[in-house]
Amino acid sequence: MAEGLQVALTDFQSSRNNVRHHTQEISVDHLIVRRGQAFSITLYFSNGSFQPGLDNIIFVTETGPLPDLAKGTRAMFSLTGRGGPSPWIASLETNGPTSLEVSLCASPTAAVGRYLLKIHIDPFQGSVTAYQLGEFILLFNPWCPEDAVYLDSEPQRQEYVMNDYGFIYQGNKNWIRPCPWNYGQFEDNIIDICLTLLDKSLHFQIDPATDCALRGSPIYVSRVVCAMINSNDDSGVLNGNWSENYTDGVNPAEWTGSVAILKQWRATGCQPVRYGQCWVFAAVMCTVMRCLGIPTRVITNFDSGHDTDGNLIIDEYYDNTGRILNNKKKDTIWNFHVWNECWMARQDLPPGYGGWQVLDATPQETSNGLYCCGPASVSAIKEGEVDLDYDTRFAFSMVNADCVSWLVHGGREQKLHRDTSSVGNFISTKSIQSDERDDITENYKYREGTPQERQAFLKALQKLEARRSQGSLRAGSQPLRPTPRIQEETRRLDTPSLQPSDIVQVSLKFQLLGRPNMGQDIRFVLLALNVSSQFKDLKVNLSAQSLLHDGSPLSPFWQDTAFITLAPQEAKTYPCTIPYSQYSQYLSTDKLIRISALGEEKSRPEKILANKIITLSYPSITINVLGPVIVNQPLSIEVIFSNPLSEQVADCVLTVEGSGVFKKQQRVLIGVLKPQHRARVSLTTVPFKSGPRQIQANLRSDKFKDIKGYRNIYVDFGL
């Protein structure tokens, strides 16, 4: 009986293959490849060479705890083509005296994850010899046209897959602030943490064989990751906290990167990390998805709707002082909300709805029983196709719900006005290979006030009503007639020039006098304008209160009353000042103050409402680079920061990080900073990766949590 070839050594050519597969940033020592693209390995034999006519080599790949040919988690494919068709391919490259170089290629639809590679050597006339060659990791491939995540722009692939830092936009629509973030998807152990995250999901725990088989679908994987970023259903990565009490964890505003969060999650046995809010959930999800190979970006929506009852209306309630009240329906308008877009084909939807998909890991509403949202097609959101999977109705309401304001007085509710354009403004993401902000609002909705925008809204409303009507029919009720809201929207479309009967004669508007800096008094004016031909006597109640960024109001801390008489066609200003001493103790971590004015005329029952959200600003941290920046050479940096307040602050801690520059996050205990004191700290590090990099810094104290700064650098490869 003939003796089969004996494998003495296998060279996975990890360094060469990883460069070709754009995974060298993850590792050069372990094989990490992308599906639908060939990679090479070399087999070394101890007893001869491969003879095509005499030897038959069958490769076997397996993933998951229960590999199965029928499920696609096990594949068998022959170097000589014998054994039947397989979605995986093996081909001969070089046949040497004692070695064999072969090219292997995974199916572009194969499940991603950790694989075991085996071979069976069959000499046709002898016994089969089996070898376990080793492990490799298979990822999605946006460079492969046959992959569902294929992206045909190299600059976009570099930005949305390869870039390991970026900006998350915060603040408000009148003051948009870029917050630097270290995604760090290629840092040590992050790929292993991402695969662990998939294995910790409820889907895997319940049915691991099916879960692994479905990991070839970016739709499925994105929903699993989305649910695992929050911890509402499982041992997910982050606990959400909007209470302003973070004593048993980290204030969400203090984080500057995903790496520390993910490493803490695994180091504690996959216990949820405390705490996160929307931008932290989205940033960590971006890290995981880019690591797995799915093009992903972070999106900020200013004035973002949270419609809890699914009627595409956000109701806001005010008292007679203009103070916004806690919403009994839990509808809110978030000052800003952050989610992800992931790029993928959508064969499960009608043509035209592939491309960017909304995924929101912030736990707001359940989807098929789990706290996740998406993927919802951005194109479907724009067109009002709210019946398409997944969670498109909820995503539509975040960017295009209407807002109705109500006055609550004496146990009664009076409708103040309806605003069709206040929700969904300045939808933002980082530009491609640039630090500039890219406004992508037009991707989500037609321009406010246009017939196309109202048509999309009417379509969405009709689809929601049709779904409710179908539910009534199943319950045995009569089919629902068109609701007054649908009739109203239809009239608006039919008569776009129709004006309300009670044309506004007096308007109120706030205007800031200079930038509102933390630690300083806030100065502004109320502008009252009379456009009528009659005298107007106004009584205006003014108030100020802190807000959380999810729209939740805190107690008011400032109130005033103005009596203003306006001649026909006259405008007047009423000056206001809120001292720092008055707002400092009431300020939330989000540094948001909402000023409101509720006016009324003596001769008319209608109320006039005006409000403005102010975000207080800090001076940013300055980072100076001292000397040339060369890989594997010592680098000195100087971090300059200051206490912006006119009072002493304590418990100051400076954190500095940056993928490829620091091996781990640096923490410097500063202690006490005197009022208005300026300080500097010097740090030394050794950059270990070349190319464009970013250093992020954050300063926290007992009075503030998120004074931030960043510095972009380029690390030269050197000689």
C-alpha positions as CSV (number, residue, x, y, z in Angstrom):
1,M,0.0,0.0,0.0
2,A,1.4,3.4,-1.0
3,E,2.3,5.8,1.7
4,G,0.8,9.3,1.5
5,L,2.7,12.5,1.7
6,Q,3.6,13.7,5.2
7,V,3.4,17.3,6.0
8,A,6.3,18.5,8.1
9,L,5.6,22.2,8.2
10,T,3.0,24.8,7.0
11,D,3.8,28.4,6.2
12,F,0.7,30.5,6.3
13,Q,2.7,33.5,4.8
14,S,0.8,35.7,7.3
15,S,2.8,38.8,6.7
16,R,2.5,38.7,2.9
17,N,-1.2,37.6,2.9
18,N,-2.3,40.1,5.4
19,V,-0.8,43.0,3.4
20,R,-2.7,41.8,0.3
21,H,-5.9,41.5,2.4
22,H,-5.5,44.9,4.1
23,T,-5.2,43.3,7.6
24,Q,-1.6,43.9,8.3
25,E,-2.6,46.7,10.8
26,I,-4.3,43.9,12.9
27,S,-1.4,41.4,12.7
28,V,1.5,40.2,10.6
29,D,2.0,37.0,12.7
30,H,-1.4,35.5,12.5
31,L,-3.3,34.8,9.2
32,I,-6.3,37.2,8.8
33,V,-7.8,37.2,5.4
34,R,-11.0,38.4,3.7
35,R,-13.5,36.3,1.9
36,G,-13.7,36.2,-1.9
37,Q,-9.9,36.9,-2.2
38,A,-7.2,34.3,-2.7
39,F,-4.4,33.8,-0.2
40,S,-1.3,31.6,-0.4
41,I,0.1,28.9,1.9
42,T,3.1,26.6,1.5
43,L,3.2,23.0,2.6
44,Y,6.5,21.4,3.3
45,F,6.7,17.6,3.0
46,S,9.1,15.2,4.8
47,N,8.9,12.4,2.3
48,G,8.8,13.7,-1.3
49,S,6.9,16.0,-3.5
50,F,3.3,16.3,-4.6
51,Q,2.5,14.3,-7.8
52,P,-0.8,15.5,-9.3
53,G,-1.5,12.1,-10.9
54,L,-0.9,10.1,-7.8
55,D,-1.7,12.4,-4.9
56,N,-5.1,14.0,-4.0
57,I,-5.1,16.8,-1.4
58,I,-8.4,17.8,0.0
59,F,-8.6,21.0,2.1
60,V,-11.2,21.3,4.9
61,T,-12.2,24.5,6.6
62,E,-14.4,24.6,9.7
63,T,-15.9,27.3,11.8
64,G,-18.0,27.3,14.9
65,P,-18.6,24.5,17.5
66,L,-20.7,22.3,15.2
67,P,-19.2,22.6,11.6
68,D,-21.7,21.4,9.0
69,L,-21.4,21.1,5.2
70,A,-25.1,21.7,4.8
71,K,-25.0,24.9,6.8
72,G,-21.9,26.1,5.1
73,T,-19.7,26.2,8.3
74,R,-17.6,23.3,6.9
75,A,-16.2,23.2,3.4
76,M,-14.2,20.5,1.6
77,F,-12.4,21.3,-1.7
78,S,-9.8,19.4,-3.6
79,L,-6.6,20.8,-5.1
80,T,-7.2,18.6,-8.2
81,G,-10.8,19.4,-8.6
82,R,-12.0,16.0,-7.6
83,G,-14.8,15.6,-5.0
84,G,-17.5,17.8,-6.5
85,P,-18.1,21.5,-6.6
86,S,-17.4,23.7,-3.5
87,P,-17.8,27.5,-2.9
88,W,-14.2,27.5,-1.7
89,I,-11.4,27.1,-4.2
90,A,-7.9,25.6,-4.1
91,S,-5.4,25.9,-6.9
92,L,-1.7,25.0,-7.4
93,E,0.8,27.8,-7.6
94,T,4.3,26.2,-7.3
95,N,5.3,22.6,-6.9
96,G,8.8,22.2,-5.5
97,P,10.9,19.1,-4.7
98,T,9.7,19.0,-1.1
99,S,7.1,21.8,-1.0
100,L,3.9,22.9,-2.4
101,E,2.5,26.4,-2.7
102,V,-1.2,26.6,-3.1
103,S,-3.8,29.4,-3.4
104,L,-6.9,29.2,-1.4
105,C,-10.0,31.4,-1.7
106,A,-13.0,31.5,0.6
107,S,-16.5,32.0,-0.8
108,P,-17.5,35.7,-0.9
109,T,-20.6,34.6,1.1
110,A,-18.7,32.5,3.7
111,A,-19.4,33.0,7.4
112,V,-16.9,35.3,9.0
113,G,-15.1,34.2,12.1
114,R,-12.3,32.0,13.3
115,Y,-11.5,29.0,11.1
116,L,-9.6,25.7,11.4
117,L,-7.8,24.6,8.3
118,K,-7.2,20.9,7.8
119,I,-6.0,18.7,4.9
120,H,-6.6,15.1,3.9
121,I,-3.9,13.6,1.7
122,D,-5.2,10.6,-0.3
123,P,-2.6,8.7,-2.5
124,F,-5.6,7.1,-4.3
125,Q,-4.1,3.6,-3.6
126,G,-3.3,4.0,0.1
127,S,-4.7,5.2,3.3
128,V,-5.8,8.8,3.9
129,T,-3.6,11.0,6.1
130,A,-5.2,13.9,7.9
131,Y,-3.4,17.0,9.2
132,Q,-4.5,20.0,11.2
133,L,-2.6,22.9,9.7
134,G,-3.7,25.7,11.9
135,E,-6.2,28.6,12.5
136,F,-7.0,31.7,10.5
137,I,-9.6,34.5,10.7
138,L,-11.9,35.3,7.9
139,L,-13.5,38.8,7.5
140,F,-15.9,40.6,5.3
141,N,-14.3,42.0,2.1
142,P,-15.4,45.5,0.9
143,W,-12.7,45.1,-1.9
144,C,-14.5,42.1,-3.4
145,P,-17.3,42.9,-5.9
146,E,-19.1,39.6,-5.0
147,D,-19.2,40.5,-1.3
148,A,-22.4,42.0,0.0
149,V,-20.3,44.8,1.7
150,Y,-18.4,45.7,-1.5
151,L,-17.7,49.4,-1.7
152,D,-16.3,50.6,-5.1
153,S,-14.4,53.7,-3.8
154,E,-10.9,53.2,-2.5
155,P,-11.0,56.6,-0.6
156,Q,-14.3,55.5,1.1
157,R,-12.8,52.1,1.9
158,Q,-9.8,53.8,3.5
159,E,-12.1,56.1,5.5
160,Y,-14.8,53.7,6.6
161,V,-12.8,50.5,7.1
162,M,-9.1,51.4,7.6
163,N,-9.2,54.7,9.4
164,D,-8.9,54.1,13.2
165,Y,-9.7,57.6,14.4
166,G,-12.3,60.2,13.7
167,F,-14.8,62.7,15.0
168,I,-18.2,62.4,16.6
169,Y,-20.3,65.6,16.4
170,Q,-21.9,67.0,19.5
171,G,-23.4,70.2,20.8
172,N,-26.5,71.7,19.2
173,K,-27.5,72.7,15.7
174,N,-26.3,76.3,16.3
175,W,-22.9,75.2,17.7
176,I,-21.6,71.9,16.3
177,R,-18.5,70.6,18.1
178,P,-16.3,67.8,16.8
179,C,-15.3,65.3,19.5
180,P,-12.1,63.3,18.7
181,W,-12.4,59.5,19.1
182,N,-9.9,56.7,18.9
183,Y,-11.7,53.7,17.2
184,G,-8.6,51.6,17.4
185,Q,-10.1,48.7,15.5
186,F,-6.6,47.3,14.7
187,E,-5.2,47.5,18.2
188,D,-3.9,44.3,19.9
189,N,-6.6,41.8,20.8
190,I,-9.5,43.9,19.4
191,I,-10.2,41.3,16.7
192,D,-10.4,38.6,19.3
193,I,-12.7,40.7,21.5
194,C,-15.0,41.3,18.4
195,L,-15.2,37.5,17.8
196,T,-15.9,36.9,21.5
197,L,-18.7,39.5,21.3
198,L,-20.4,37.5,18.6
199,D,-20.1,34.3,20.7
200,K,-21.6,36.0,23.7
201,S,-24.8,37.0,21.8
202,L,-28.1,35.4,22.8
203,H,-28.4,34.0,19.2
204,F,-25.2,32.0,19.7
205,Q,-26.1,30.9,23.2
206,I,-29.4,29.6,22.0
207,D,-28.4,28.0,18.7
208,P,-24.7,28.2,18.0
209,A,-24.8,26.1,14.8
210,T,-27.4,28.3,13.1
211,D,-25.8,31.5,14.5
212,C,-22.4,30.7,13.0
213,A,-24.0,29.7,9.7
214,L,-25.7,33.1,9.4
215,R,-22.5,35.0,10.0
216,G,-22.0,35.3,6.3
217,S,-24.8,37.9,6.2
218,P,-23.8,41.5,7.1
219,I,-27.5,42.1,7.8
220,Y,-27.5,39.4,10.4
221,V,-24.1,40.3,11.9
222,S,-25.0,43.9,12.1
223,R,-28.1,43.2,14.1
224,V,-26.2,40.8,16.4
225,V,-23.5,43.4,17.1
226,C,-26.1,46.2,17.5
227,A,-27.8,44.2,20.3
228,M,-24.5,43.3,21.9
229,I,-23.1,46.8,22.2
230,N,-25.8,47.6,24.8
231,S,-26.4,45.3,27.8
232,N,-30.2,45.5,28.1
233,D,-30.8,41.9,26.9
234,D,-27.5,40.2,27.4
235,S,-23.9,40.5,28.7
236,G,-23.3,43.3,26.2
237,V,-20.5,45.8,26.2
238,L,-22.0,48.9,27.8
239,N,-24.5,49.9,30.4
240,G,-26.5,53.0,29.4
241,N,-26.9,55.8,32.0
242,W,-28.7,59.1,31.6
243,S,-29.2,59.8,35.3
244,E,-26.3,62.1,35.9
245,N,-25.1,59.7,38.7
246,Y,-22.0,57.9,37.5
247,T,-20.2,57.3,40.9
248,D,-19.9,53.6,40.3
249,G,-18.5,53.9,36.8
250,V,-17.2,56.4,34.2
251,N,-19.1,59.4,33.1
252,P,-19.8,58.8,29.4
253,A,-18.4,62.3,28.5
254,E,-14.9,61.2,29.7
255,W,-14.3,58.4,27.2
256,T,-12.1,59.3,24.2
257,G,-11.9,55.9,22.6
258,S,-13.3,52.4,22.2
259,V,-10.2,50.3,23.0
260,A,-10.3,50.9,26.7
261,I,-14.0,50.0,26.8
262,L,-13.7,46.8,24.9
263,K,-10.6,45.6,26.8
264,Q,-12.3,46.3,30.1
265,W,-15.4,44.4,29.0
266,R,-13.3,41.3,28.2
267,A,-11.0,41.7,31.2
268,T,-14.0,41.6,33.6
269,G,-15.4,38.4,32.1
270,C,-17.6,40.2,29.7
271,Q,-19.4,42.3,32.4
272,P,-21.0,45.5,31.0
273,V,-18.8,48.6,31.2
274,R,-20.3,51.5,33.1
275,Y,-21.3,53.9,31.4
276,G,-22.3,54.8,27.9
277,Q,-24.6,57.2,26.1
278,C,-25.5,57.3,22.4
279,W,-22.2,58.6,21.0
280,V,-20.3,55.9,23.1
281,F,-22.6,53.1,21.8
282,A,-22.1,54.3,18.2
283,A,-18.4,54.7,18.5
284,V,-17.8,51.2,20.0
285,M,-20.1,49.7,17.3
286,C,-18.1,51.5,14.6
287,T,-14.9,49.9,16.0
288,V,-16.4,46.4,15.9
289,M,-17.9,46.7,12.5
290,R,-14.8,48.2,10.9
291,C,-12.7,45.5,12.5
292,L,-15.0,42.8,11.0
293,G,-14.7,44.5,7.6
294,I,-18.1,46.2,7.2
295,P,-17.8,49.8,6.1
296,T,-19.1,51.9,8.9
297,R,-19.4,55.6,9.8
298,V,-20.8,57.5,12.8
299,I,-23.7,59.8,12.3
300,T,-25.0,62.7,14.4
301,N,-28.6,64.0,14.0
302,F,-29.3,67.3,15.7
303,D,-32.8,67.7,17.1
304,S,-33.4,64.0,16.9
305,G,-37.0,62.7,17.5
306,H,-37.8,59.8,19.8
307,D,-41.4,58.9,18.9
308,T,-42.5,56.3,21.4
309,D,-46.1,55.7,20.2
310,G,-45.4,55.5,16.5
311,N,-47.6,58.3,15.3
312,L,-44.7,60.4,13.8
313,I,-45.5,63.2,16.2
314,I,-43.3,64.4,19.0
315,D,-45.4,66.1,21.7
316,E,-43.7,68.8,23.9
317,Y,-45.4,70.3,27.0
318,Y,-44.8,73.7,28.6
319,D,-46.2,75.4,31.6
320,N,-47.2,79.1,31.7
321,T,-43.7,80.2,32.5
322,G,-42.4,78.7,29.3
323,R,-40.7,75.9,31.2
324,I,-40.6,72.6,29.3
325,L,-42.2,69.7,31.3
326,N,-41.3,66.1,31.6
327,N,-43.2,64.4,28.8
328,K,-45.9,62.1,30.1
329,K,-45.9,60.2,26.7
330,K,-42.0,59.9,26.9
331,D,-41.7,61.5,23.5
332,T,-38.6,63.6,23.4
333,I,-36.4,65.6,21.0
334,W,-32.8,64.8,21.7
335,N,-30.5,67.7,21.4
336,F,-28.4,65.4,19.3
337,H,-28.4,61.6,18.8
338,V,-25.7,59.5,17.4
339,W,-26.0,56.2,15.4
340,N,-24.1,54.3,12.7
341,E,-24.4,53.7,9.0
342,C,-23.1,50.5,7.6
343,W,-22.7,49.8,3.9
344,M,-24.2,46.6,2.5
345,A,-26.4,45.1,-0.2
346,R,-30.1,44.5,0.7
347,Q,-31.2,41.6,-1.4
348,D,-34.1,41.2,1.1
349,L,-35.6,44.5,0.0
350,P,-36.8,45.8,-3.4
351,P,-34.1,47.2,-5.7
352,G,-32.6,50.6,-4.8
353,Y,-32.5,50.2,-1.1
354,G,-29.0,48.9,-0.6
355,G,-26.0,51.1,0.4
356,W,-25.9,52.9,3.7
357,Q,-28.1,51.4,6.4
358,V,-29.0,52.9,9.8
359,L,-28.0,50.9,12.9
360,D,-28.6,52.3,16.3
361,A,-27.1,50.5,19.3
362,T,-28.5,52.9,21.9
363,P,-31.2,51.0,23.7
364,Q,-34.4,52.9,23.0
365,E,-37.0,50.5,21.6
366,T,-37.0,46.7,21.0
367,S,-36.8,45.1,17.6
368,N,-38.0,41.5,17.4
369,G,-37.7,41.3,21.1
370,L,-34.1,42.7,21.5
371,Y,-32.8,46.2,22.0
372,C,-31.4,46.9,18.6
373,C,-32.4,49.1,15.7
374,G,-31.7,48.4,12.0
375,P,-30.4,47.9,9.5
376,A,-32.8,50.5,8.0
377,S,-32.1,51.7,4.5
378,V,-31.3,55.4,4.4
379,S,-32.9,55.5,0.9
380,A,-36.1,54.0,2.3
381,I,-36.2,56.5,5.1
382,K,-36.0,59.4,2.6
383,E,-38.8,57.9,0.6
384,G,-41.1,57.2,3.5
385,E,-41.0,53.4,3.0
386,V,-41.5,52.8,6.7
387,D,-42.8,49.2,6.2
388,L,-39.4,47.9,5.0
389,D,-37.2,45.9,7.4
390,Y,-35.7,46.8,9.8
391,D,-37.1,49.5,12.1
392,T,-37.5,52.0,9.3
393,R,-40.5,53.6,11.0
394,F,-38.5,54.4,14.1
395,A,-35.5,55.7,12.0
396,F,-37.9,57.9,9.9
397,S,-39.3,59.5,13.1
398,M,-35.8,60.4,14.3
399,V,-35.2,62.6,11.3
400,N,-38.7,63.6,10.0
401,A,-41.4,63.5,12.7
402,D,-43.5,66.6,13.3
403,C,-43.4,68.4,16.6
404,V,-46.5,69.7,18.4
405,S,-46.1,72.1,21.4
406,W,-48.8,72.2,24.1
407,L,-49.4,74.6,27.0
408,V,-50.5,72.9,30.2
409,H,-52.4,75.2,32.5
410,G,-55.1,74.5,35.1
411,G,-55.3,70.8,34.2
412,R,-56.0,71.6,30.5
413,E,-53.8,71.3,27.4
414,Q,-53.8,74.1,24.8
415,K,-52.1,73.4,21.4
416,L,-49.6,76.2,20.7
417,H,-48.3,75.2,17.3
418,R,-47.1,72.4,15.0
419,D,-43.7,72.5,13.5
420,T,-43.0,70.2,10.5
421,S,-39.3,71.1,10.2
422,S,-37.8,71.2,13.7
423,V,-36.8,67.5,13.9
424,G,-33.7,66.3,12.0
425,N,-31.2,69.0,11.3
426,F,-27.6,69.1,10.2
427,I,-27.2,65.3,10.0
428,S,-23.4,65.0,10.2
429,T,-20.5,62.7,9.7
430,K,-16.8,63.1,9.2
431,S,-15.7,63.8,5.6
432,I,-13.7,61.3,3.6
433,Q,-10.0,61.7,4.4
434,S,-10.6,65.1,5.9
435,D,-11.2,66.6,9.3
436,E,-14.2,68.6,7.9
437,R,-17.8,67.9,8.7
438,D,-20.0,66.4,6.0
439,D,-23.7,67.4,6.1
440,I,-25.7,64.4,4.7
441,T,-29.2,65.6,5.7
442,E,-30.3,65.4,2.0
443,N,-29.6,61.6,2.1
444,Y,-32.3,61.2,4.8
445,K,-35.0,63.6,3.6
446,Y,-36.0,66.1,1.0
447,R,-35.5,69.7,1.8
448,E,-38.0,70.9,4.4
449,G,-41.0,72.7,3.0
450,T,-40.8,71.1,-0.4
451,P,-43.7,69.0,-1.8
452,Q,-41.4,66.0,-2.0
453,E,-40.7,66.1,1.7
454,R,-44.4,66.3,2.6
455,Q,-45.2,63.5,0.1
456,A,-42.7,61.3,1.8
457,F,-44.2,62.1,5.2
458,L,-47.7,61.4,3.9
459,K,-46.6,58.1,2.5
460,A,-45.1,57.1,5.8
461,L,-48.2,58.1,7.6
462,Q,-50.5,56.2,5.2
463,K,-48.3,53.1,5.6
464,L,-48.5,53.3,9.4
465,E,-52.3,53.7,9.3
466,A,-52.6,50.8,6.8
467,R,-50.7,48.6,9.3
468,R,-53.0,49.6,12.1
469,S,-56.0,49.0,9.8
470,Q,-54.8,45.5,9.0
471,G,-54.4,44.9,12.8
472,S,-58.0,46.0,13.3
473,L,-59.2,43.7,10.5
474,R,-57.4,40.7,12.1
475,A,-59.1,41.6,15.4
476,G,-62.5,41.6,13.7
477,S,-63.1,45.3,13.6
478,Q,-64.3,47.4,10.6
479,P,-61.5,48.8,8.4
480,L,-60.3,52.2,9.5
481,R,-61.2,55.3,7.4
482,P,-58.6,57.9,6.6
483,T,-57.7,59.7,9.8
484,P,-58.0,63.5,10.2
485,R,-54.2,63.6,10.1
486,I,-54.0,62.0,6.7
487,Q,-56.8,64.2,5.4
488,E,-54.9,67.3,6.8
489,E,-51.6,66.2,5.1
490,T,-53.4,65.5,1.8
491,R,-55.0,69.0,1.9
492,R,-51.5,70.5,2.5
493,L,-50.2,68.8,-0.6
494,D,-53.2,69.8,-2.7
495,T,-53.0,73.4,-1.6
496,P,-49.3,74.1,-0.8
497,S,-49.9,77.9,-0.7
498,L,-52.6,77.6,2.0
499,Q,-51.9,79.8,5.0
500,P,-53.3,79.4,8.5
501,S,-56.2,81.7,9.3
502,D,-54.5,83.1,12.4
503,I,-51.4,84.7,10.8
504,V,-48.7,85.4,13.4
505,Q,-48.7,89.1,14.2
506,V,-46.0,89.1,16.9
507,S,-42.9,86.9,17.0
508,L,-40.3,86.3,19.7
509,K,-36.7,85.2,19.2
510,F,-33.6,84.8,21.3
511,Q,-30.2,86.1,20.3
512,L,-26.9,85.5,22.1
513,L,-24.5,88.3,22.7
514,G,-21.2,86.5,22.3
515,R,-20.1,82.9,22.7
516,P,-21.5,81.3,25.9
517,N,-18.3,80.2,27.7
518,M,-18.3,78.0,30.8
519,G,-17.5,80.0,33.9
520,Q,-18.9,83.3,32.5
521,D,-22.2,85.0,32.6
522,I,-24.6,84.2,29.7
523,R,-25.8,87.4,28.0
524,F,-28.6,87.4,25.4
525,V,-31.6,89.4,24.3
526,L,-35.2,88.6,23.5
527,L,-36.2,90.1,20.2
528,A,-39.9,91.0,19.9
529,L,-41.3,91.9,16.5
530,N,-44.7,93.3,15.7
531,V,-45.6,92.9,12.0
532,S,-49.2,94.2,12.4
533,S,-50.6,97.7,12.0
534,Q,-51.8,97.8,15.6
535,F,-50.1,98.5,19.0
536,K,-49.4,95.3,21.0
537,D,-49.0,94.9,24.7
538,L,-47.1,91.8,25.6
539,K,-46.5,89.9,28.8
540,V,-43.6,87.5,28.4
541,N,-42.6,84.9,31.0
542,L,-39.0,83.8,30.6
543,S,-37.2,80.8,32.2
544,A,-34.0,78.8,31.9
545,Q,-33.3,75.2,32.8
546,S,-30.7,72.6,32.2
547,L,-31.3,69.8,29.8
548,L,-29.8,66.3,29.3
549,H,-28.8,65.7,25.7
550,D,-31.7,63.3,25.3
551,G,-34.1,66.2,25.9
552,S,-35.0,65.4,29.5
553,P,-35.5,68.7,31.4
554,L,-34.0,69.5,34.8
555,S,-35.4,72.0,37.3
556,P,-35.5,75.7,36.2
557,F,-33.0,77.9,37.9
558,W,-33.8,81.4,36.4
559,Q,-37.0,83.2,35.7
560,D,-38.0,86.7,34.6
561,T,-41.1,88.5,33.4
562,A,-41.0,91.2,30.7
563,F,-43.7,93.7,29.8
564,I,-43.2,95.0,26.2
565,T,-45.3,97.5,24.3
566,L,-44.8,97.4,20.5
567,A,-45.9,100.1,18.0
568,P,-47.0,98.9,14.6
569,Q,-44.1,97.4,12.6
570,E,-41.8,97.9,15.6
571,A,-39.1,95.6,17.0
572,K,-37.7,95.8,20.5
573,T,-35.0,93.9,22.4
574,Y,-35.2,92.9,26.1
575,P,-31.7,92.3,27.5
576,C,-31.1,89.3,29.9
577,T,-28.2,88.0,31.9
578,I,-27.8,84.7,33.7
579,P,-24.9,84.9,36.1
580,Y,-22.4,82.0,36.4
581,S,-23.1,81.8,40.1
582,Q,-26.8,81.1,39.3
583,Y,-26.4,78.4,36.7
584,S,-23.2,76.6,37.8
585,Q,-24.8,74.4,40.4
586,Y,-27.6,73.3,38.2
587,L,-25.6,72.5,35.1
588,S,-25.7,68.9,33.7
589,T,-22.7,67.1,32.3
590,D,-24.0,67.9,28.8
591,K,-23.6,71.7,29.5
592,L,-27.0,72.4,27.9
593,I,-29.3,75.3,28.9
594,R,-32.7,75.8,27.4
595,I,-34.0,79.4,27.6
596,S,-37.8,79.8,26.9
597,A,-40.2,82.6,26.5
598,L,-44.0,82.3,26.6
599,G,-45.7,85.5,25.5
600,E,-49.3,86.6,25.4
601,E,-51.2,89.7,24.2
602,K,-53.8,91.4,26.3
603,S,-56.3,91.3,23.4
604,R,-55.7,87.7,22.1
605,P,-55.9,84.3,23.7
606,E,-53.1,82.8,21.6
607,K,-49.7,82.2,23.2
608,I,-46.3,82.9,21.5
609,L,-43.5,80.4,22.3
610,A,-39.8,80.9,21.7
611,N,-36.9,78.8,22.9
612,K,-33.2,78.3,22.3
613,I,-30.7,75.7,23.4
614,I,-27.3,76.9,24.5
615,T,-24.3,74.7,24.8
616,L,-21.6,76.1,27.0
617,S,-18.1,75.8,25.6
618,Y,-14.7,75.0,27.1
619,P,-11.3,76.0,26.0
620,S,-9.8,73.0,24.2
621,I,-6.6,71.2,25.1
622,T,-3.5,72.0,23.0
623,I,-1.1,69.1,22.1
624,N,2.3,70.0,20.8
625,V,4.7,67.5,19.2
626,L,8.3,68.1,20.2
627,G,10.7,66.8,17.5
628,P,10.4,64.4,14.5
629,V,7.8,61.6,14.6
630,I,9.4,58.3,13.5
631,V,8.1,54.8,14.0
632,N,9.9,52.9,16.9
633,Q,11.7,56.1,17.9
634,P,11.0,58.0,21.2
635,L,8.5,60.9,20.8
636,S,7.9,63.7,23.3
637,I,4.6,65.6,23.4
638,E,3.4,68.5,25.5
639,V,-0.2,68.8,26.6
640,I,-1.4,72.3,27.6
641,F,-4.7,72.8,29.4
642,S,-6.4,75.2,31.8
643,N,-9.1,75.6,34.4
644,P,-11.7,77.8,32.7
645,L,-13.5,78.5,35.9
646,S,-13.1,81.4,38.4
647,E,-13.0,78.8,41.2
648,Q,-10.6,76.0,42.2
649,V,-11.2,72.5,40.8
650,A,-10.0,69.3,42.3
651,D,-9.6,65.6,41.3
652,C,-8.2,66.6,37.9
653,V,-7.1,63.7,35.7
654,L,-5.7,63.9,32.2
655,T,-6.0,61.0,29.9
656,V,-4.1,60.7,26.6
657,E,-4.4,58.0,24.0
658,G,-3.9,57.3,20.3
659,S,-3.8,54.1,18.2
660,G,-0.4,53.3,16.9
661,V,1.2,55.9,19.2
662,F,0.4,54.7,22.7
663,K,0.3,51.0,23.7
664,K,-2.4,51.9,26.2
665,Q,-4.3,54.9,27.5
666,Q,-2.1,57.2,29.6
667,R,-3.6,58.6,32.9
668,V,-1.9,61.6,34.6
669,L,-3.1,62.6,38.1
670,I,-3.1,66.4,38.2
671,G,-4.9,67.0,41.5
672,V,-5.9,70.6,42.1
673,L,-6.1,73.4,39.5
674,K,-6.4,77.0,40.8
675,P,-8.9,79.4,39.2
676,Q,-8.0,80.2,35.5
677,H,-4.7,78.3,36.0
678,R,-2.9,77.1,32.9
679,A,-0.8,74.0,33.2
680,R,1.3,71.7,31.0
681,V,2.3,68.1,31.1
682,S,5.1,66.4,29.1
683,L,4.8,62.7,28.0
684,T,7.1,60.4,26.1
685,T,6.0,57.5,23.9
686,V,7.3,55.3,21.1
687,P,5.0,55.2,18.0
688,F,4.8,51.6,16.8
689,K,2.8,52.1,13.6
690,S,3.6,54.4,10.7
691,G,1.2,56.6,8.7
692,P,-1.5,59.1,9.7
693,R,-2.4,59.0,13.4
694,Q,-4.3,61.0,16.0
695,I,-3.6,61.7,19.6
696,Q,-6.7,62.4,21.8
697,A,-6.8,64.0,25.2
698,N,-9.4,64.6,27.9
699,L,-9.3,66.5,31.2
700,R,-11.8,65.9,33.9
701,S,-12.3,67.3,37.4
702,D,-14.9,67.6,40.1
703,K,-16.5,70.5,38.2
704,F,-16.3,69.4,34.6
705,K,-15.7,66.1,32.8
706,D,-14.8,66.6,29.2
707,I,-12.4,69.3,28.2
708,K,-11.0,67.7,25.1
709,G,-8.3,68.1,22.5
710,Y,-6.6,66.3,19.7
711,R,-3.5,66.5,17.4
712,N,-3.2,64.8,14.0
713,I,0.4,63.5,13.3
714,Y,2.1,61.6,10.6
715,V,4.5,58.8,11.7
716,D,7.3,58.4,9.3
717,F,8.5,54.9,8.6
718,G,12.1,56.0,8.9
719,L,15.1,54.2,7.4
